């Protein structure tokens, strides 16, 4: 069972700072989080499931509308994760 949330601020933080150039270049700030619960306890070395609740929060910076840089913090255990990816392309 899991619950995920995400909010894309798009331009608000950059407009507030007066950084209009960053807004025009497609920079965005996304804040997200997740909570999940597992009941299955892994019995082999390939099953890494740990029973119980797991929580995390994070922020992403979208650069030029293409590259996404993520920083995620585990809330229930110590640990930070940093990652990057290509942003999702929406074709409306």
WOTAUR-V533781 format. One record per residue. SS is DSSP state (h for helix, s for strand, l for the rest). OMEGA is omega in whole degrees, 0 to 359 (NA if undefined). D_LAST is the distance of its C-alpha to the last C-alpha in whole Angstrom. Layout:
SS | OMEGA | D_LAST
SS | OMEGA | D_LAST
//
This chain:
l | 181 | 31
s | 175 | 29
s | 180 | 27
s | 174 | 24
s | 181 | 23
s | 174 | 20
s | 179 | 20
s | 181 | 18
l | 181 | 20
l | 188 | 18
l | 189 | 20
h | 182 | 23
h | 182 | 25
h | 176 | 25
h | 180 | 25
h | 179 | 28
l | 182 | 30
l | 182 | 29
l | 183 | 28
h | 177 | 25
h | 178 | 25
h | 178 | 24
h | 180 | 21
h | 179 | 20
l | 175 | 20
l | 178 | 17
l | 179 | 20
s | 176 | 19
s | 179 | 21
s | 175 | 21
s | 185 | 23
s | 178 | 24
s | 180 | 26
s | 172 | 27
s | 180 | 30
s | 179 | 32
s | 176 | 35
s | 180 | 36
l | 184 | 39
l | 176 | 40
l | 182 | 42
l | 182 | 42
l | 178 | 45
l | 182 | 45
l | 180 | 44
l | 177 | 41
l | 185 | 40
l | 181 | 39
l | 176 | 38
l | 182 | 40
l | 178 | 40
s | 181 | 40
s | 177 | 37
s | 183 | 35
s | 175 | 33
s | 174 | 31
s | 181 | 29
s | 178 | 27
s | 178 | 25
s | 174 | 23
s | 177 | 23
s | 180 | 19
s | 177 | 21
l | 178 | 19
l | 185 | 16
l | 186 | 17
s | 179 | 20
s | 176 | 20
s | 185 | 24
s | 170 | 25
s | 184 | 29
s | 181 | 29
s | 172 | 33
s | 180 | 34
l | 184 | 36
l | 179 | 38
l | 175 | 40
l | 177 | 40
l | 176 | 38
s | 175 | 35
s | 177 | 32
s | 182 | 30
s | 178 | 27
s | 179 | 25
s | 171 | 21
s | 180 | 18
l | 179 | 16
l | 177 | 13
l | 177 | 10
l | 178 | 6
l | 182 | 4
l | NA | 0
//
